[in-house]
Amino acid sequence: MKKGIALSIALVFAMCLGVFALAGCSSNSTKDFEGVWQVQGTNVTVVYTDKEFKTYTATYEYTVDSGKKTITRKIDGIDSVAEYEFSNDKKTMTLKEDNGDGGTTTTVFEKVSDDTSAEPSAGIEGADAADASSSESSEGSADE
């Protein structure tokens, strides 16, 4: 009888640990964003640190609201808000944001590494900053 009770308590404890572990794994925080991300279908990369979003031409601050599943980036003093979603393995990130014309722009990123000290790439050999900025904002995005 005592073995059965002890086994039941151990089983309940193990199940509780499993639930807490799953809850922790599914939460989204800045840690999930940190690293080098490549815009799907291009050679363009961006880098997220714990506080900044770096592109080839500029660096912006960002915050995450894991409850609303939104990321807010401050770009030229204006908040740019996007809904985000990660794949189960956290290696693919999808951002959906208002395109300004009543539609939505969706950009998909593939995780390249966790290196937050890396430099972003314009994905174009010999590109100047103006070309890189133009390429980065339009490549890898598709209207829904």
DSSP file (Angstrom, degrees, kcal/mol; ACC not computed):
  #  RESIDUE AA STRUCTURE BP1 BP2  ACC     N-H-->O    O-->H-N    N-H-->O    O-->H-N    TCO  KAPPA ALPHA  PHI   PSI    X-CA   Y-CA   Z-CA
    1    1 A M     >        0   0    0      0, 0.0     4,-2.1     0, 0.0     5,-0.2   0.000 360.0 360.0 360.0 -45.0    0.0    0.0    0.0
    2    2 A K  H  >  +     0   0    0      1,-0.2     4,-2.5     2,-0.2     5,-0.2   0.872 360.0  53.3 -64.8 -35.8    2.8    2.4    0.9
    3    3 A K  H  > S+     0   0    0      2,-0.2     4,-2.7     1,-0.2    -1,-0.2   0.902 108.4  50.4 -63.8 -40.5    4.6    1.6   -2.4
    4    4 A G  H  > S+     0   0    0      2,-0.2     4,-2.3     1,-0.2    -2,-0.2   0.898 112.1  46.0 -64.7 -41.5    1.4    2.4   -4.3
    5    5 A I  H  X S+     0   0    0     -4,-2.1     4,-2.6     2,-0.2    -2,-0.2   0.925 114.0  48.2 -67.3 -44.8    1.0    5.7   -2.6
    6    6 A A  H  X S+     0   0    0     -4,-2.5     4,-2.4     1,-0.2    -2,-0.2   0.902 112.6  49.1 -62.1 -41.4    4.7    6.6   -3.1
    7    7 A L  H  X S+     0   0    0     -4,-2.7     4,-2.4     2,-0.2    -1,-0.2   0.901 111.2  49.9 -64.9 -41.0    4.5    5.6   -6.7
    8    8 A S  H  X S+     0   0    0     -4,-2.3     4,-2.6     2,-0.2    -2,-0.2   0.914 111.5  48.1 -63.4 -43.3    1.3    7.7   -7.2
    9    9 A I  H  X S+     0   0    0     -4,-2.6     4,-2.5     2,-0.2    -2,-0.2   0.917 112.5  48.8 -63.7 -43.3    2.9   10.7   -5.6
   10   10 A A  H  X S+     0   0    0     -4,-2.4     4,-2.4     2,-0.2    -2,-0.2   0.899 111.9  49.6 -62.9 -40.9    6.1   10.3   -7.8
   11   11 A L  H  X S+     0   0    0     -4,-2.4     4,-2.4     2,-0.2    -2,-0.2   0.922 111.8  47.2 -64.8 -45.4    3.9    9.9  -10.9
   12   12 A V  H  X S+     0   0    0     -4,-2.6     4,-2.4     2,-0.2    -2,-0.2   0.914 112.6  50.5 -62.1 -43.1    1.9   13.1  -10.1
   13   13 A F  H  X S+     0   0    0     -4,-2.5     4,-2.3     1,-0.2    -2,-0.2   0.916 110.7  48.9 -60.7 -44.4    5.1   15.0   -9.4
   14   14 A A  H  X S+     0   0    0     -4,-2.4     4,-2.2     1,-0.2    -1,-0.2   0.895 110.8  50.4 -63.8 -40.7    6.6   13.8  -12.7
   15   15 A M  H  X S+     0   0    0     -4,-2.4     4,-2.3     2,-0.2    -1,-0.2   0.904 109.7  50.8 -64.7 -40.5    3.5   14.9  -14.6
   16   16 A C  H  X S+     0   0    0     -4,-2.4     4,-2.5     2,-0.2    -2,-0.2   0.919 109.7  50.1 -62.9 -43.2    3.6   18.3  -12.9
   17   17 A L  H  X S+     0   0    0     -4,-2.3     4,-2.5     1,-0.2    -1,-0.2   0.908 110.0  51.4 -60.3 -41.4    7.2   18.7  -13.9
   18   18 A G  H  X S+     0   0    0     -4,-2.2     4,-2.5     2,-0.2    -2,-0.2   0.904 109.5  49.2 -62.0 -42.6    6.3   17.8  -17.5
   19   19 A V  H  X S+     0   0    0     -4,-2.3     4,-2.4     2,-0.2    -2,-0.2   0.927 112.7  47.3 -64.0 -45.0    3.5   20.3  -17.6
   20   20 A F  H  X S+     0   0    0     -4,-2.5     4,-2.2     1,-0.2    -2,-0.2   0.892 111.6  51.1 -64.0 -38.9    5.8   23.1  -16.3
   21   21 A A  H  X S+     0   0    0     -4,-2.5     4,-2.2    -5,-0.2    -2,-0.2   0.923 111.2  47.5 -64.6 -43.6    8.5   22.1  -18.7
   22   22 A L  H  X S+     0   0    0     -4,-2.5     4,-1.8     2,-0.2    -2,-0.2   0.904 110.8  51.6 -63.9 -41.1    6.1   22.2  -21.7
   23   23 A A  H  X S+     0   0    0     -4,-2.4     4,-0.7     1,-0.2    -1,-0.2   0.911 111.7  47.4 -62.5 -40.9    4.7   25.6  -20.5
   24   24 A G  H  < S+     0   0    0     -4,-2.2     3,-0.5     1,-0.2    -1,-0.2   0.872 110.9  51.5 -66.9 -37.7    8.2   27.0  -20.3
   25   25 A C  H  < S+     0   0    0     -4,-2.2    -1,-0.2     1,-0.2    -2,-0.2   0.795 110.3  48.5 -71.2 -28.2    9.2   25.6  -23.8
   26   26 A S  H  < S+     0   0    0     -4,-1.8    -1,-0.2    -5,-0.2    -2,-0.2   0.588  88.2 103.4 -90.8  -8.3    6.2   27.1  -25.5
   27   27 A S     <  -     0   0    0     -4,-0.7     2,-0.5    -3,-0.5    40,-0.0  -0.422  63.9-140.3 -73.4 150.0    6.6   30.6  -24.0
   28   28 A N        +     0   0    0     -2,-0.1     2,-0.3    38,-0.1    38,-0.1  -0.940  33.1 150.6-113.2 129.7    8.0   33.3  -26.2
   29   29 A S    >>  -     0   0    0     -2,-0.5     3,-1.1    36,-0.1     4,-0.7  -0.794  65.2 -80.2-140.1-177.2   10.4   35.8  -24.9
   30   30 A T  H >> S+     0   0    0     -2,-0.3     4,-1.7     1,-0.3     3,-0.8   0.809 123.7  69.5 -60.9 -26.6   13.3   37.8  -26.4
   31   31 A K  H 34 S+     0   0    0      1,-0.3    -1,-0.3     2,-0.2    -3,-0.0   0.876  93.8  55.9 -57.9 -37.5   15.4   34.7  -26.0
   32   32 A D  H <4 S+     0   0    0     -3,-1.1    -1,-0.3     1,-0.2    -2,-0.2   0.804 110.6  44.7 -65.7 -28.5   13.4   33.1  -28.8
   33   33 A F  H << S+     0   0    0     -3,-0.8    15,-0.3    -4,-0.7    -1,-0.2   0.779  87.0 111.8 -84.1 -28.5   14.3   36.0  -31.1
   34   34 A E     <  +     0   0    0     -4,-1.7     2,-0.3    13,-0.1    15,-0.2  -0.171  60.0  37.4 -59.2 132.4   18.0   36.2  -30.3
   35   35 A G  E    S-A   48   0A   0     13,-2.8    13,-2.7    80,-0.1     2,-0.5  -0.799  96.1 -37.4 129.6-169.0   20.4   35.2  -33.0
   36   36 A V  E     -AB  47 113A   0     77,-2.0    76,-3.2    -2,-0.3    77,-1.3  -0.814  51.0-171.5 -97.5 129.8   20.8   35.4  -36.8
   37   37 A W  E     -AB  46 111A   0      9,-2.8     9,-2.6    -2,-0.5     2,-0.5  -0.974  10.8-149.3-123.8 134.9   17.8   35.0  -39.0
   38   38 A Q  E     -AB  45 110A   0     72,-2.9    72,-2.7    -2,-0.4     2,-0.4  -0.891  24.5-117.9-105.3 131.1   17.7   34.7  -42.8
   39   39 A V  E >   - B   0 109A   0      5,-2.6     3,-2.0    -2,-0.5     5,-0.3  -0.530  45.7-103.9 -66.0 123.6   14.8   36.0  -44.8
   40   40 A Q  T 3  S+     0   0    0     68,-3.1    68,-0.2    -2,-0.4    -1,-0.1  -0.201 103.0  16.0 -55.2 132.7   13.4   32.9  -46.5
   41   41 A G  T 3  S+     0   0    0      1,-0.3    -1,-0.3    -3,-0.1     2,-0.2   0.500 118.7  73.0  83.8   4.8   14.3   32.7  -50.1
   42   42 A T  S <  S-     0   0    0     -3,-2.0    -1,-0.3     2,-0.2    81,-0.1  -0.773  81.0-122.1-135.0 179.4   17.1   35.3  -49.9
   43   43 A N  S    S+     0   0    0     -2,-0.2    80,-0.3    79,-0.2     2,-0.3   0.254  72.4 121.8-104.4   8.1   20.6   35.7  -48.6
   44   44 A V        -     0   0    0     -5,-0.3    -5,-2.6    78,-0.2     2,-0.3  -0.548  42.2-171.5 -74.4 130.6   19.5   38.7  -46.4
   45   45 A T  E     -AC  38 121A   0     76,-2.1    76,-0.7    -2,-0.3     2,-0.3  -0.930  10.7-168.4-123.1 152.0   20.1   38.2  -42.7
   46   46 A V  E     -A   37   0A   0     -9,-2.6    -9,-2.8    -2,-0.3     2,-0.4  -0.899  14.3-139.6-127.6 160.0   19.1   40.2  -39.6
   47   47 A V  E     -AD  36  54A   0      7,-2.3     7,-3.8    -2,-0.3     2,-0.5  -0.986   7.9-161.7-127.9 129.2   20.3   39.9  -36.1
   48   48 A Y  E     -AD  35  53A   0    -13,-2.7   -13,-2.8    -2,-0.4     5,-0.2  -0.934   9.6-177.3-105.8 128.6   18.3   40.1  -32.9
   49   49 A T        -     0   0    0      3,-3.0   -16,-0.1    -2,-0.5    68,-0.0  -0.348  53.9 -80.8-100.4-167.3   20.0   40.7  -29.6
   50   50 A D  S    S+     0   0    0      1,-0.2   -20,-0.1    -2,-0.2     3,-0.1   0.698 127.5  10.7 -70.4 -15.8   18.2   40.8  -26.3
   51   51 A K  S    S+     0   0    0      1,-0.1    11,-2.0    12,-0.1     2,-0.3   0.521 119.1  63.7-134.2 -15.8   17.1   44.5  -27.0
   52   52 A E  E     - E   0  61A   0      9,-0.2    -3,-3.0    21,-0.0     2,-0.5  -0.874  53.8-150.7-126.9 151.9   17.9   45.3  -30.6
   53   53 A F  E     -DE  48  60A   0      7,-3.3     7,-2.6    -2,-0.3     2,-0.5  -0.978  25.8-160.7-115.0 114.6   17.0   44.3  -34.1
   54   54 A K  E     +DE  47  59A   0     -7,-3.8    -7,-2.3    -2,-0.5     5,-0.2  -0.861  12.8 177.6-108.3 129.3   19.9   44.9  -36.5
   55   55 A T        -     0   0    0      3,-3.3    -9,-0.1    -2,-0.5    67,-0.1  -0.608  49.4 -93.4-110.4 178.9   19.7   45.1  -40.3
   56   56 A Y  S    S+     0   0    0     65,-0.2    66,-0.1    -2,-0.2    77,-0.1   0.836 124.1  31.3 -61.3 -32.9   22.5   45.8  -42.7
   57   57 A T  S    S+     0   0    0      1,-0.2     2,-0.3    75,-0.1    -1,-0.2   0.657 125.3   7.7-104.1 -18.0   21.7   49.5  -42.7
   58   58 A A        -     0   0    0      2,-0.0    -3,-3.3    75,-0.0     2,-0.4  -0.973  55.7-127.8-159.0 167.1   20.4   50.3  -39.1
   59   59 A T  E     -E   54   0A   0     -2,-0.3     2,-0.3    -5,-0.2    -5,-0.2  -0.989  26.1-172.7-125.5 134.5   19.8   49.1  -35.6
   60   60 A Y  E     -E   53   0A   0     -7,-2.6    -7,-3.3    -2,-0.4     2,-0.2  -0.916  23.3-118.6-127.4 151.0   16.4   49.4  -33.9
   61   61 A E  E     -EF  52  74A   0     13,-0.5    13,-2.4    -2,-0.3     2,-0.3  -0.537  35.0-174.2 -79.0 153.6   15.1   48.7  -30.4
   62   62 A Y  E     - F   0  73A   0    -11,-2.0     2,-0.3    11,-0.2    11,-0.2  -0.993  15.2-163.6-147.2 156.9   12.3   46.1  -29.9
   63   63 A T  E     - F   0  72A   0      9,-2.2     9,-2.8    -2,-0.3     2,-0.4  -0.955  14.2-140.0-134.1 155.7   10.1   44.7  -27.3
   64   64 A V  E     - F   0  71A   0     -2,-0.3     2,-0.6     7,-0.2     7,-0.2  -0.951   7.0-163.8-119.3 135.1    8.0   41.5  -27.1
   65   65 A D  E  >> - F   0  70A   0      5,-3.0     5,-1.9    -2,-0.4     4,-1.4  -0.892   9.7-176.4-112.8  97.0    4.5   41.0  -25.8
   66   66 A S  T  45S+     0   0    0     -2,-0.6    -1,-0.1     1,-0.2   -38,-0.1   0.756  79.6  58.8 -69.8 -23.0    4.4   37.2  -25.4
   67   67 A G  T  45S+     0   0    0      1,-0.2    -1,-0.2    -3,-0.1    -2,-0.0   0.922 117.9  30.2 -68.7 -43.9    0.7   37.4  -24.3
   68   68 A K  T  45S-     0   0    0     -3,-0.2    -2,-0.2     2,-0.1    -1,-0.2   0.547 106.3-128.0 -88.7  -9.3   -0.4   39.1  -27.5
   69   69 A K  T  <5 +     0   0    0     -4,-1.4    15,-2.4     1,-0.2     2,-0.3   0.935  62.9 135.5  56.7  49.4    2.3   37.4  -29.5
   70   70 A T  E   < -FG  65  83A   0     -5,-1.9    -5,-3.0    13,-0.2     2,-0.4  -0.931  45.7-154.1-125.7 152.3    3.5   40.7  -30.9
   71   71 A I  E     -FG  64  82A   0     11,-2.6    11,-2.4    -2,-0.3     2,-0.5  -0.992  11.1-157.4-121.2 131.9    6.9   42.3  -31.4
   72   72 A T  E     -FG  63  81A   0     -9,-2.8    -9,-2.2    -2,-0.4     2,-0.4  -0.950   8.2-170.4-114.1 121.6    7.2   46.1  -31.5
   73   73 A R  E     -FG  62  80A   0      7,-2.9     7,-3.2    -2,-0.5     2,-0.8  -0.920  19.7-136.3-111.1 135.4   10.1   47.6  -33.2
   74   74 A K  E     +FG  61  79A   0    -13,-2.4     2,-0.5    -2,-0.4   -13,-0.5  -0.819  28.6 178.0 -91.2 110.7   10.9   51.3  -33.0
   75   75 A I  E >  S- G   0  78A   0      3,-3.0     3,-1.7    -2,-0.8   -15,-0.1  -0.957  70.7 -22.1-119.1 114.7   11.8   52.5  -36.5
   76   76 A D  T 3  S-     0   0    0     -2,-0.5    -1,-0.2     1,-0.3     3,-0.1   0.875 127.0 -52.4  52.8  41.9   12.6   56.2  -36.9
   77   77 A G  T 3  S+     0   0    0      1,-0.2     2,-0.4    -3,-0.0    -1,-0.3   0.462 118.5 109.9  78.8   1.3   10.7   57.0  -33.7
   78   78 A I  E <  S-G   75   0A   0     -3,-1.7    -3,-3.0     2,-0.0     2,-0.4  -0.915  70.1-122.8-113.2 135.6    7.6   55.1  -34.9
   79   79 A D  E     -G   74   0A   0     -2,-0.4     2,-0.6    -5,-0.2    -5,-0.2  -0.631  21.8-164.9 -77.1 126.5    6.4   51.8  -33.4
   80   80 A S  E     -G   73   0A   0     -7,-3.2    -7,-2.9    -2,-0.4     2,-0.4  -0.961  10.0-163.4-111.3 115.6    6.1   49.1  -36.0
   81   81 A V  E     +G   72   0A   0     -2,-0.6    17,-0.5    -9,-0.2     2,-0.4  -0.852  11.1 175.8-107.8 133.5    4.0   46.2  -34.6
   82   82 A A  E     -G   71   0A   0    -11,-2.4   -11,-2.6    -2,-0.4     2,-0.3  -0.984  29.3-125.7-132.5 144.7    4.0   42.7  -36.0
   83   83 A E  E     -GH  70  96A   0     13,-2.8    13,-2.5    -2,-0.4     2,-0.3  -0.690  34.7-158.0 -80.3 142.0    2.3   39.5  -34.9
   84   84 A Y  E     - H   0  95A   0    -15,-2.4     2,-0.3    -2,-0.3    11,-0.2  -0.890  17.4-177.5-124.9 156.8    4.8   36.7  -34.6
   85   85 A E  E     - H   0  94A   0      9,-1.5     9,-2.9    -2,-0.3     2,-0.3  -0.972  10.7-154.6-149.6 135.6    4.7   32.9  -34.7
   86   86 A F  E     - H   0  93A   0     -2,-0.3     7,-0.2     7,-0.2     2,-0.1  -0.827  23.5-115.2-107.1 149.4    7.5   30.4  -34.2
   87   87 A S    >   -     0   0    0      5,-2.4     3,-2.0    -2,-0.3     5,-0.1  -0.346  42.4 -98.2 -68.6 164.8    7.6   26.8  -35.5
   88   88 A N  T 3  S+     0   0    0      1,-0.3    -1,-0.1     2,-0.1    -2,-0.0   0.842 127.5  47.4 -56.0 -35.3    7.6   24.2  -32.8
   89   89 A D  T 3  S-     0   0    0      1,-0.0    -1,-0.3     3,-0.0    -2,-0.0   0.398 108.8-125.4 -89.4   4.3   11.4   23.8  -33.1
   90   90 A K  S <  S+     0   0    0     -3,-2.0    -2,-0.1     2,-0.2     3,-0.1   0.675  82.3 112.0  62.8  20.0   11.9   27.7  -32.9
   91   91 A K        +     0   0    0      1,-0.1    20,-3.1    19,-0.1     2,-0.4   0.517  69.9  51.9-100.4  -6.7   13.9   27.5  -36.2
   92   92 A T  E     - I   0 110A   0     18,-0.2    -5,-2.4    -5,-0.1     2,-0.4  -0.999  65.0-171.8-130.1 132.5   11.3   29.4  -38.3
   93   93 A M  E     -HI  86 109A   0     16,-2.3    16,-3.2    -2,-0.4     2,-0.5  -0.985   5.0-161.7-124.7 133.7    9.7   32.7  -37.4
   94   94 A T  E     -HI  85 108A   0     -9,-2.9    -9,-1.5    -2,-0.4     2,-0.5  -0.966   3.7-165.8-116.5 127.7    6.8   34.3  -39.2
   95   95 A L  E     -HI  84 107A   0     12,-2.8    12,-2.6    -2,-0.5     2,-0.5  -0.945   1.8-169.6-112.3 132.6    6.1   38.0  -38.9
   96   96 A K  E     +HI  83 106A   0    -13,-2.5   -13,-2.8    -2,-0.5     2,-0.3  -0.985  15.5 165.6-122.3 124.4    2.8   39.5  -40.1
   97   97 A E  E     - I   0 105A   0      8,-2.5     8,-3.5    -2,-0.5     2,-0.1  -0.959  43.5 -91.4-138.6 157.1    2.3   43.2  -40.2
   98   98 A D  E     - I   0 104A   0    -17,-0.5     6,-0.2    -2,-0.3   -17,-0.0  -0.428  28.2-152.8 -63.4 132.2    0.0   45.8  -41.7
   99   99 A N        -     0   0    0      4,-2.2    -1,-0.1    -2,-0.1     5,-0.1   0.438  39.6-111.1 -90.4   1.8    1.2   46.8  -45.1
  100  100 A G  S    S+     0   0    0      3,-0.4     4,-0.1     1,-0.0    -2,-0.1   0.291 106.4  79.2  90.1 -11.8   -0.4   50.3  -44.9
  101  101 A D  S    S-     0   0    0      2,-0.1     3,-0.1     0, 0.0    -1,-0.0   0.096 119.9 -89.3-114.0  20.3   -2.9   49.5  -47.6
  102  102 A G  S    S+     0   0    0      1,-0.3     2,-0.1     0, 0.0    -4,-0.0   0.431 100.8  97.8  87.1  -1.6   -5.3   47.5  -45.5
  103  103 A G  S    S-     0   0    0     -6,-0.0    -4,-2.2    40,-0.0    -3,-0.4  -0.402  71.7-109.8-107.5-173.1   -3.5   44.2  -46.2
  104  104 A T  E     - I   0  98A   0     -6,-0.2    40,-1.8    -2,-0.1     2,-0.5  -0.964  14.1-150.7-124.3 137.5   -0.9   42.2  -44.4
  105  105 A T  E     -JI 143  97A   0     -8,-3.5    -8,-2.5    -2,-0.4     2,-0.5  -0.926  14.6-160.5-105.0 129.4    2.7   41.6  -45.3
  106  106 A T  E     -JI 142  96A   0     36,-1.9    36,-1.8    -2,-0.5     2,-0.4  -0.940   8.1-175.4-113.5 128.6    4.1   38.2  -44.2
  107  107 A T  E     -JI 141  95A   0    -12,-2.6   -12,-2.8    -2,-0.5     2,-0.5  -0.988   9.2-156.3-123.9 131.1    7.8   37.6  -43.8
  108  108 A V  E     - I   0  94A   0     32,-0.9   -68,-3.1    -2,-0.4     2,-0.4  -0.903   9.0-167.2-110.3 133.6    9.3   34.2  -43.0
  109  109 A F  E     -BI  39  93A   0    -16,-3.2   -16,-2.3    -2,-0.5     2,-0.4  -0.920  10.8-149.2-119.5 144.0   12.7   33.9  -41.4
  110  110 A E  E     -BI  38  92A   0    -72,-2.7   -72,-2.9    -2,-0.4     2,-0.3  -0.949  28.1-116.0-110.4 132.9   14.9   30.8  -40.9
  111  111 A K  E     +B   37   0A   0    -20,-3.1   -74,-0.2    -2,-0.4     3,-0.1  -0.523  33.3 175.8 -70.6 126.7   17.2   30.7  -37.8
  112  112 A V  E     -     0   0A   0    -76,-3.2     2,-0.3     1,-0.4   -75,-0.2   0.823  61.5 -29.6 -96.9 -44.7   20.8   30.6  -38.9
  113  113 A S  E     -B   36   0A   0    -77,-1.3   -77,-2.0     2,-0.1    -1,-0.4  -0.968  47.6-113.7-162.7 172.5   22.5   30.7  -35.5
  114  114 A D        +     0   0    0     -2,-0.3     2,-0.9   -79,-0.3   -79,-0.1   0.249  69.8 128.7 -95.9  10.3   22.2   32.0  -31.9
  115  115 A D    >   +     0   0    0      1,-0.2     3,-0.9   -79,-0.1   -80,-0.1  -0.557  32.2 179.1 -75.3 102.0   25.1   34.4  -32.4
  116  116 A T  T 3  S+     0   0    0     -2,-0.9    -1,-0.2     1,-0.2   -81,-0.1   0.567  78.6  60.5 -80.5  -8.2   23.9   37.8  -31.2
  117  117 A S  T 3  S+     0   0    0      2,-0.1    -1,-0.2   -68,-0.0    -2,-0.1   0.439  81.7 111.9 -96.2   0.4   27.3   39.4  -32.0
  118  118 A A    <   -     0   0    0     -3,-0.9   -83,-0.1     1,-0.1   -71,-0.0  -0.219  69.9-117.3 -67.5 161.7   27.1   38.6  -35.7
  119  119 A E        -     0   0    0    -73,-0.0   -63,-0.1     1,-0.0    -1,-0.1  -0.858  27.6-117.3-101.1 137.0   26.7   41.3  -38.3
  120  120 A P        -     0   0    0      0, 0.0     2,-0.4     0, 0.0   -74,-0.2  -0.276  27.5-137.7 -67.5 159.7   23.6   41.3  -40.6
  121  121 A S  B     -C   45   0A   0    -76,-0.7   -76,-2.1     1,-0.1   -65,-0.2  -0.945  15.7-148.5-124.2 141.9   24.0   40.8  -44.3
  122  122 A A        -     0   0    0     -2,-0.4   -78,-0.2   -78,-0.2   -79,-0.2   0.642  40.2-132.0 -77.0 -15.1   22.4   42.6  -47.2
  123  123 A G  S    S+     0   0    0    -80,-0.3     2,-0.5     1,-0.2   -79,-0.2   0.546  75.7 101.0  77.8   5.8   22.7   39.3  -49.1
  124  124 A I  S >  S-     0   0    0    -81,-0.1     3,-1.7     3,-0.1     2,-0.2  -0.980  74.5-125.9-128.1 120.0   24.2   41.1  -52.1
  125  125 A E  T 3  S+     0   0    0     -2,-0.5     0, 0.0     1,-0.3     0, 0.0  -0.447  94.6   3.0 -63.5 128.6   27.9   41.1  -52.8
  126  126 A G  T 3  S+     0   0    0      1,-0.2    -1,-0.3    -2,-0.2     2,-0.1   0.606  91.1 155.2  74.8  12.1   29.2   44.6  -53.3
  127  127 A A    <   -     0   0    0     -3,-1.7    -1,-0.2     4,-0.1     2,-0.2  -0.460  37.4-134.2 -73.2 143.3   25.8   46.2  -52.5
  128  128 A D     >  -     0   0    0     -2,-0.1     4,-2.5     1,-0.1     5,-0.2  -0.479  31.7 -97.2 -88.6 171.5   25.8   49.8  -51.1
  129  129 A A  H  > S+     0   0    0      1,-0.2     4,-2.4     2,-0.2     5,-0.2   0.854 122.0  51.7 -59.7 -39.3   23.7   50.7  -48.2
  130  130 A A  H  > S+     0   0    0      2,-0.2     4,-2.0     1,-0.2    -1,-0.2   0.925 112.4  45.5 -65.5 -43.9   20.8   52.2  -50.3
  131  131 A D  H  > S+     0   0    0      1,-0.2     4,-2.5     2,-0.2    -2,-0.2   0.905 113.1  51.1 -64.2 -40.5   20.6   49.0  -52.4
  132  132 A A  H  X S+     0   0    0     -4,-2.5     4,-2.7     2,-0.2    -2,-0.2   0.911 109.3  49.7 -64.4 -43.2   20.7   46.8  -49.3
  133  133 A S  H  X S+     0   0    0     -4,-2.4     4,-1.8     1,-0.2    -1,-0.2   0.922 112.6  47.3 -62.5 -44.8   18.0   48.7  -47.6
  134  134 A S  H  X S+     0   0    0     -4,-2.0     4,-1.0     1,-0.2    -2,-0.2   0.919 114.3  46.9 -61.8 -45.8   15.7   48.5  -50.6
  135  135 A S  H  X S+     0   0    0     -4,-2.5     4,-2.6     1,-0.2     3,-0.4   0.894 110.3  52.8 -64.3 -41.9   16.4   44.8  -51.1
  136  136 A E  H  < S+     0   0    0     -4,-2.7    -1,-0.2     1,-0.2    -2,-0.2   0.855 108.1  49.4 -66.7 -35.7   15.9   44.0  -47.4
  137  137 A S  H  < S+     0   0    0     -4,-1.8    -1,-0.2    -5,-0.2    -2,-0.2   0.712 121.6  32.0 -79.2 -18.4   12.5   45.6  -47.2
  138  138 A S  H >< S+     0   0    0     -4,-1.0     3,-1.1    -3,-0.4    -2,-0.2   0.765  97.2  85.9-110.0 -29.7   11.0   44.0  -50.2
  139  139 A E  T 3< S+     0   0    0     -4,-2.6     3,-0.1     1,-0.2   -97,-0.1  -0.445  94.4  18.6 -75.7 146.4   12.6   40.5  -50.6
  140  140 A G  T 3  S+     0   0    0      1,-0.2   -32,-0.9   -99,-0.1     2,-0.4   0.510  98.2 113.9  78.8   4.6   11.1   37.6  -48.7
  141  141 A S  E <   -J  107   0A   0     -3,-1.1     2,-0.4   -34,-0.2    -1,-0.2  -0.865  39.6-178.7-111.1 144.2    7.7   39.3  -48.2
  142  142 A A  E     -J  106   0A   0    -36,-1.8   -36,-1.9    -2,-0.4     2,-0.2  -0.996  25.7-124.3-140.1 134.6    4.5   38.3  -49.7
  143  143 A D  E      J  105   0A   0     -2,-0.4   -38,-0.2   -38,-0.2    -2,-0.0  -0.542 360.0 360.0 -75.7 141.9    1.1   39.9  -49.4
  144  144 A E              0   0    0    -40,-1.8    -1,-0.1    -2,-0.2   -39,-0.1   0.431 360.0 360.0 -89.1 360.0   -1.7   37.6  -48.1
